[in-house]
Amino acid sequence: MSPRTARLPTLLLICMVVIGIANLTIDIVSANESSDYSYILINGESEAEIVGYTGPGGDVVIPDALGGVPVTRISEYAFYTCNSMTSVVIPDTITYVGEGAFGFCYSLTSASIGDGVTELYHTFVCCPKLASISLGNNVTEIGELAFGYCFSLSNITIPASVNNVGSKAFSHCAGLANMTFEGNAPSMSEDWDYMLYSFPQSANLAIYHYYGSSGFSVPTWNGLPCVRLPVTPAAPTGLYATPADGHVELRWRTPSNGGAAIDYYTIYENNTAVATTTNTTVNIADLKNGQEYSFTVTAHNVAGSGPNSTPATATPSRLLTVTPPLLPIPSVPNDAVAGTGLMAGVAISVVFITTLGTAALVCWHDRMW
């Protein structure tokens, strides 16, 4: 048994003891009541801050408005030791979640944090059953003990917005196996995972990041296994459409592959997929002459299909080959000087009118050269 695993019963006991000590009543002063929530009005009574919860628990979806005003804050310890709550969804209107707001909720299994929240400190400390966390896209700081002692947490995705992971942010998250970063590497406190910091030989955590991000290294980063994941290819460039009789020939340049080989391209005709190819040229047949068509191309790899190329348009048409009539060549003028290299010639200009299917002789004249 590894040191990391052997300490779990002890750590869980410590967490539960703290839960018992921390199971105190927090007085709410001058709070309004609205169903399951206690709240106060702030900012000239234009916003609400939740300061307590008295509901039945279970799956809790925090309202985005109370008393006719938007809810923008969750106070410190507002849901502290709410042991009946099994999941929580924080709406995008919330911009602040106080320290310990959901601490010691030992029945909590999942949490979804809206895009309004930017910082987390002690937020979900000692939630031993918390296994699923969805972080909002504007979180910049995962601070001290934000998810400390969340023993059941095995996977977490860190949004690209995060630029700092603080001290003990994931302390004693013994089950944490995969951490995926969507953006560049943030600043990591030396003891961001205190157990990893103290007992590195027991670590089973792997780091994943995406092609194009900076600050990571492979095959290891900060002493942990690190894997670079591919992203979808970029849009093909230089798409060019050449019209012909009843068909159009397309060609384009190979885009950046996103870290994995491009396995095929998809061709769209007027926003409808009409063909796939592994080449960078394709012929689109069975088109109507005189009708304009718009084409785009996407590239695909193991991560999926990338964005559309810039459109290229073309109008197929029927090209005619016309043989001009044979015409008599005028004789050399009498005043031509022998031995000068001059001779008589004829220039003929012909315009092909494809819409009429005929050729018109527009110019006939003698010229000396």
C-alpha positions in Angstrom: 0.0 0.0 0.0 1.5 3.4 -1.0 2.0 6.1 1.6 -0.7 8.2 -0.3 -3.3 5.4 0.1 -2.3 4.4 3.6 -3.0 7.8 5.0 -6.6 8.1 3.6 -8.4 6.6 6.6 -6.5 8.9 8.9 -7.1 12.0 6.7 -10.8 11.1 6.4 -11.1 10.8 10.2 -9.4 14.2 10.6 -11.8 15.7 8.1 -14.8 14.2 9.8 -13.7 15.4 13.2 -13.3 18.9 11.9 -16.8 18.6 10.4 -18.1 17.9 13.8 -16.2 20.8 15.4 -17.3 23.1 12.6 -20.9 22.2 12.7 -21.8 25.5 14.3 -24.8 27.9 13.8 -23.9 31.0 11.9 -26.2 33.9 12.9 -27.9 35.8 10.0 -28.4 39.5 10.9 -31.1 41.5 9.2 -31.6 38.9 6.5 -34.5 38.6 4.1 -36.2 35.2 3.7 -37.2 33.8 0.3 -38.2 30.2 0.3 -35.0 28.2 1.0 -32.6 31.1 1.1 -31.6 33.9 3.5 -30.2 36.9 1.8 -29.3 40.6 2.1 -29.6 43.4 -0.3 -26.4 45.2 -1.4 -25.2 47.9 -3.7 -28.2 50.2 -3.1 -30.5 47.2 -2.8 -29.9 46.5 -6.5 -28.3 43.1 -5.9 -28.7 40.2 -3.5 -26.1 38.2 -1.5 -27.1 34.8 -0.2 -26.0 34.4 3.4 -27.8 31.2 4.4 -29.7 28.1 3.2 -32.5 26.3 4.9 -33.8 24.2 2.1 -34.2 20.4 1.9 -30.9 19.8 0.1 -30.6 17.2 -2.7 -29.9 18.8 -6.1 -29.6 22.5 -5.4 -29.8 25.1 -8.2 -29.0 28.5 -6.8 -31.4 31.1 -8.1 -30.1 33.9 -10.3 -32.6 36.4 -8.6 -34.2 36.9 -5.2 -36.6 39.6 -4.2 -36.7 40.8 -7.7 -33.0 41.6 -8.0 -30.1 39.5 -9.3 -28.1 37.4 -7.0 -24.4 38.3 -7.4 -22.7 37.0 -4.2 -22.7 34.0 -2.0 -21.4 34.9 1.5 -18.8 33.2 3.5 -20.0 29.9 5.0 -23.5 30.3 3.4 -23.9 26.6 2.7 -21.3 25.5 5.3 -21.9 21.9 6.6 -25.1 21.5 4.4 -24.9 17.8 4.6 -28.2 17.2 2.8 -27.0 18.8 -0.4 -25.8 16.3 -3.1 -25.2 18.7 -6.0 -25.0 22.4 -6.6 -25.3 24.6 -9.7 -24.0 28.2 -9.3 -25.5 30.6 -12.0 -23.5 33.0 -14.1 -24.9 36.0 -12.2 -22.7 35.1 -9.2 -19.4 36.9 -9.3 -18.2 36.2 -5.7 -18.2 33.0 -3.6 -17.0 33.6 -0.1 -14.4 31.6 1.8 -15.8 28.2 3.0 -19.1 28.8 1.3 -19.6 25.1 0.5 -17.0 23.7 3.0 -17.6 20.4 4.9 -20.6 19.5 2.8 -19.8 15.8 3.0 -22.7 14.5 0.9 -21.9 16.8 -2.0 -20.9 14.8 -5.1 -20.9 17.4 -7.9 -20.6 21.2 -8.4 -21.0 23.4 -11.4 -19.6 26.9 -11.1 -20.9 29.6 -13.5 -18.9 32.0 -15.7 -19.2 34.9 -13.3 -16.9 33.6 -10.6 -13.3 34.6 -10.8 -11.7 33.4 -7.6 -12.1 30.4 -5.3 -10.6 30.1 -1.7 -11.5 27.3 0.7 -14.6 27.0 -1.4 -15.2 23.2 -1.3 -12.7 22.2 1.4 -13.4 18.9 3.1 -16.1 17.7 0.7 -15.0 14.0 0.7 -17.6 12.8 -1.8 -17.1 15.6 -4.3 -16.2 13.7 -7.6 -17.3 16.1 -10.3 -16.4 19.7 -10.7 -17.2 22.0 -13.6 -15.3 25.3 -13.4 -16.5 28.5 -15.2 -14.6 30.0 -18.0 -13.6 33.2 -16.1 -12.0 31.6 -13.0 -8.5 33.1 -12.8 -7.4 31.9 -9.3 -7.8 28.5 -7.7 -6.7 29.6 -4.3 -5.7 28.0 -1.0 -7.6 24.8 -0.1 -10.2 25.5 -2.8 -10.6 21.8 -3.2 -8.5 20.5 -0.3 -9.5 17.1 1.1 -11.8 16.2 -1.8 -10.8 12.6 -1.7 -13.2 11.4 -4.4 -12.1 13.9 -7.0 -10.4 11.9 -9.8 -10.5 14.3 -12.9 -10.7 18.0 -13.3 -10.4 20.4 -16.3 -8.7 23.7 -15.6 -10.1 26.5 -17.9 -7.7 28.6 -20.0 -8.6 31.6 -17.8 -6.8 30.2 -14.8 -3.4 31.9 -14.2 -2.6 30.8 -10.7 -3.1 27.7 -8.6 -2.5 28.4 -4.9 -1.1 26.7 -1.9 -2.8 23.4 -1.0 -5.5 24.1 -3.6 -5.8 20.3 -4.2 -4.2 19.2 -1.0 -4.8 15.5 -0.1 -6.9 14.9 -3.2 -5.7 11.3 -3.1 -7.9 10.1 -6.0 -6.9 12.8 -8.4 -5.5 11.0 -11.5 -6.1 13.4 -14.5 -5.7 17.2 -14.6 -6.4 18.7 -18.0 -5.3 22.3 -18.8 -7.3 24.1 -21.6 -4.8 27.0 -21.9 -1.3 27.9 -21.0 0.4 26.6 -17.9 -0.6 28.7 -14.9 1.7 29.6 -12.0 1.6 26.7 -9.6 2.4 27.1 -5.9 5.1 24.7 -4.8 2.7 22.9 -2.5 -0.5 23.2 -4.6 -1.0 19.5 -3.9 0.4 19.2 -0.4 0.3 15.4 -0.4 2.2 15.3 -3.8 4.6 17.9 -2.3 5.2 15.8 0.8 5.2 12.3 -0.7 6.1 12.6 -4.4 6.8 8.9 -4.7 3.1 8.2 -4.1 1.8 10.5 -6.9 -0.5 8.9 -9.5 -1.5 12.2 -11.2 -1.0 12.8 -14.9 -1.1 16.2 -16.6 -2.7 16.9 -20.0 -2.5 20.0 -22.1 -3.4 21.0 -25.6 -1.3 21.5 -28.7 -0.3 25.2 -29.1 -0.3 25.9 -25.3 2.8 27.2 -23.7 4.6 26.6 -20.4 4.4 22.8 -20.4 7.0 20.3 -21.1 6.8 16.7 -22.2 7.2 13.9 -21.1 7.2 15.4 -17.6 6.1 18.7 -16.2 6.8 19.7 -12.5 7.8 16.1 -12.0 4.5 14.6 -13.2 3.8 12.7 -16.4 2.7 15.2 -19.1 0.8 14.5 -22.3 0.2 16.9 -25.2 -3.3 16.5 -26.7 -4.1 17.4 -30.3 -6.6 20.0 -31.3 -8.7 20.3 -34.4 -6.8 21.5 -37.6 -6.8 25.1 -38.7 -8.8 26.1 -41.7 -7.4 25.3 -45.1 -6.1 28.3 -46.9 -5.8 29.5 -50.5 -8.9 27.7 -51.7 -9.3 28.3 -55.4 -12.1 27.2 -57.7 -11.6 26.7 -61.5 -14.9 26.4 -63.4 -15.3 24.1 -66.4 -18.1 22.5 -68.4 -20.5 21.1 -65.8 -17.9 20.8 -63.0 -15.5 22.8 -60.8 -12.0 21.9 -59.8 -10.9 22.9 -56.3 -7.5 23.2 -54.8 -6.2 24.5 -51.4 -3.1 24.5 -49.2 -2.6 22.2 -46.2 -3.3 23.9 -42.9 -1.6 23.4 -39.5 -2.6 19.9 -38.4 -3.3 20.7 -34.7 -0.7 18.2 -33.5 -2.1 15.1 -35.3 -2.2 14.0 -38.9 -5.0 15.2 -41.1 -6.9 12.1 -42.2 -9.4 13.7 -44.6 -11.0 17.0 -45.9 -14.7 17.7 -46.3 -15.9 19.8 -49.2 -19.1 21.9 -48.8 -21.1 23.1 -51.7 -23.5 25.9 -50.7 -23.0 24.8 -47.0 -23.9 21.2 -47.7 -21.2 18.5 -47.5 -20.8 16.9 -50.9 -17.4 15.1 -50.9 -14.4 14.0 -48.8 -10.9 13.5 -50.0 -7.4 12.8 -48.6 -5.9 15.1 -51.2 -5.7 18.9 -51.5 -7.5 18.9 -54.9 -10.9 17.6 -55.9 -13.2 17.8 -58.9 -16.9 18.5 -58.1 -19.0 17.2 -61.0 -22.7 17.3 -62.1 -23.0 21.0 -61.8 -25.3 23.3 -63.9 -23.7 25.6 -66.3 -24.4 29.3 -65.7 -25.2 28.8 -62.0 -22.8 30.2 -59.4 -21.6 27.8 -56.6 -19.9 28.6 -53.3 -17.4 26.1 -51.8 -15.6 25.7 -48.5 -13.3 23.0 -47.1 -12.6 21.7 -43.6 -9.7 19.5 -42.4 -10.2 16.6 -39.9 -7.9 14.8 -37.5 -8.5 12.6 -34.4 -9.6 15.6 -32.4 -12.4 16.4 -35.0 -13.1 18.8 -37.8 -11.6 22.3 -37.9 -13.2 25.6 -39.1 -14.3 26.3 -42.6 -11.9 27.8 -45.1 -12.7 31.2 -46.7 -15.3 30.5 -49.4 -14.5 30.3 -53.1 -17.1 30.8 -55.9 -17.3 29.6 -59.4 -19.8 29.4 -62.3 -19.4 26.4 -64.6 -19.8 27.1 -68.4 -19.6 25.2 -71.7 -16.4 26.1 -73.6 -16.6 26.0 -77.5 -13.7 25.4 -79.9 -14.4 27.3 -83.2 -12.3 26.9 -86.3 -12.2 30.2 -88.2 -12.7 30.1 -92.0 -9.8 30.0 -94.3 -9.2 33.4 -95.8 -7.1 34.5 -98.8 -3.7 35.9 -97.9 -3.0 39.3 -99.7 -0.1 39.5 -102.0 3.1 41.3 -101.0 2.8 45.0 -101.9 4.9 46.1 -104.9 6.8 48.6 -102.9 8.3 46.0 -100.5 12.1 46.1 -100.4 13.8 42.8 -101.1 16.3 41.6 -98.5 14.9 43.5 -95.6 13.2 40.6 -94.0 9.8 42.2 -94.4 6.9 40.1 -95.5 3.1 40.4 -95.7 1.0 39.0 -92.9 -2.5 38.9 -91.7 -3.9 39.4 -88.2 -7.2 37.8 -87.4 -9.1 38.5 -84.1 -11.9 36.2 -83.1 -14.3 36.5 -80.2 -16.0 33.4 -78.9 -19.5 34.1 -77.7 -20.2 31.0 -75.6 -23.8 32.0 -74.7 -24.7 32.0 -78.4 -22.6 29.0 -79.3 -21.2 30.9 -82.3 -18.0 32.7 -83.2 -18.0 36.2 -84.7 -15.3 37.5 -86.9 -14.7 41.0 -85.6 -11.5 42.2 -87.3 -9.6 41.5 -90.6 -6.8 43.6 -91.7 -3.4 43.6 -93.4 -0.3 44.3 -91.3 3.4 44.5 -92.2 5.9 43.0 -89.8 
